[in-house]
């Protein structure tokens, strides 16, 4: 862990689940500053891209904002290979017609909603 936090680890695997439904939750968290890229052992060197990541947070036009995040993702993932997403988890749940109140969040999670469910 200390090697990763110091930025001395060459690479590692990890999981990440978005806290909110916005590309900023991924891009800014990992590429928003030199400190965040070092802390996560990405050591991404491109300040011009990090500045764009920071500035993307302030774009109010949703179409322009999404276009900028798509371009940033293309630059970081495809062009620079600074981050390699391996898979996206699909959550499957078995339910029944007797189960009432089952709802999942936008990300597929049912965490903390069990209190709203009951079996009839």
C-alpha positions, 0 to 999 in steps of 0.5 A, a space after each residue: 500500500 505504501 508503494 502505491 500511495 507514494 507513486 512508486 508502484 508500476 501498476 496495480 488492479 483495483 475496483 471502482 464504483 461510481 458514487 454518483 452518475 457522472 463521468 467526473 466521478 471517474 475522470 477527476 478522481 483519477 486524473 484531476 491533479 498530479 497528487 491524485 495520479 501519484 496517490 493512485 500510482 498512475 503518475 500521469 504526466 500531462 498537466 494540459 490534460 489535468 487542466 482540461 479535467 479540472 475545467 470540464 467540471 465547470 462546463 454547464 452545457 451538458 452536450 459540450 460537457 459530455 463531449 469534453 469528457 468523451 474526448 478526455 477519456 479517448 486521450 487518457 485511455 486510448 491514446 495514452 493508455 494511462 488507464 485500462 478499464 478491464 470490465 464493468 460489473 453486471 449485477 443480477 438479482 433473483 426476485 419473485 412476484 411476492 417481493 414488494 418494494 424491490 428497487 435498484 439505484 441507477 448503478 444497479 446497487 440495492 445497498 441500503 434499500 432492503 428496509 423498503 422490501 417485504 415478502 407477501 
